[in-house]
Amino acid sequence: MRVRIRPNKRHGPYFELTYKANGKTVNVKLSPEAAPLYKAASLQYRKLKTLLNRLEKLSQTILRQQAKLAQSPRE
């Protein structure tokens, strides 16, 4: 059995950060040491977005209720 090694072929693992900036996709290569930090930051960002979406929906619900109360006749 022969194993062929291609020096021009990449061997991983490789860590990349991909995001959109000004409508274009940007890829940044990360060092193996930096990858866990970026992964943790990415998870925190997703949690933050989820919480902000929940807060926005709650705020909209409260504002709708307040608008109904303001329109109802007062005695």
BATOR-48602 format. One line per 5 residues: number of its first residue (from 1); their letters; for each residue x, y, z of C-alpha. Coordinates in Angstrom, 2 decimals, padded with zeros to 5 digits. Layout:
<recs>
NUM	a	X/Y/Z | ...;
</recs>
This chain:
<recs>
1	mrvri	000.00/000.00/000.00 | 001.29/003.42/-000.96 | 000.32/006.70/000.63 | 000.61/009.66/-001.62 | 001.36/012.96/000.04;
6	rpnkr	000.55/016.08/-001.88 | 002.53/019.02/-000.55 | 000.21/021.52/-002.27 | -002.92/020.09/-000.64 | -003.98/021.65/002.64;
11	hgpyf	-004.25/019.52/005.75 | -006.43/020.80/008.60 | -007.91/021.54/010.92 | -008.27/025.19/009.94 | -010.22/027.76/011.86;
16	eltyk	-012.00/030.57/010.07 | -014.31/033.37/011.08 | -016.85/034.32/008.43 | -019.07/037.39/008.58 | -020.76/039.95/006.35;
21	angkt	-019.43/043.50/006.02 | -020.94/046.03/003.62 | -022.83/043.26/001.85 | -019.72/041.17/001.26 | -018.59/037.95/002.91;
26	vnvkl	-015.33/038.26/004.84 | -013.23/035.23/005.87 | -010.54/035.56/008.52 | -008.15/032.74/009.30 | -007.75/032.19/013.04;
31	speaa	-004.87/030.68/014.91 | -005.59/027.46/016.83 | -005.09/029.44/020.06 | -007.60/032.15/019.07 | -010.29/029.77/017.78;
36	plyka	-011.78/028.86/021.22 | -012.02/032.55/022.16 | -013.87/033.40/018.98 | -016.13/030.38/019.39 | -017.07/031.48/022.93;
41	aslqy	-017.65/035.04/021.75 | -019.84/033.79/018.91 | -021.99/031.75/021.31 | -022.35/034.74/023.61 | -023.38/036.91/020.66;
46	rklkt	-026.05/034.40/019.62 | -027.40/034.31/023.19 | -027.46/038.10/023.27 | -029.36/038.26/019.96 | -031.90/035.73/021.28;
51	llnrl	-032.43/037.74/024.45 | -032.75/041.01/022.53 | -035.35/039.44/020.22 | -037.34/038.27/023.26 | -037.08/041.74/024.80;
56	eklsq	-038.27/043.35/021.57 | -041.31/041.06/021.35 | -042.15/041.69/025.00 | -041.85/045.46/024.50 | -044.13/045.31/021.47;
61	tilrq	-046.72/043.33/023.44 | -046.61/045.84/026.29 | -046.92/048.80/023.91 | -049.95/047.22/022.20 | -051.61/046.68/025.58;
66	qakla	-050.90/050.27/026.62 | -052.33/051.54/023.32 | -055.53/049.54/023.93 | -055.83/050.94/027.43 | -055.31/054.48/026.18;
71	qspre	-058.10/054.05/023.60 | -060.64/052.57/025.99 | -063.17/055.04/027.45 | -062.44/056.17/030.98 | -065.12/056.38/033.58;
</recs>
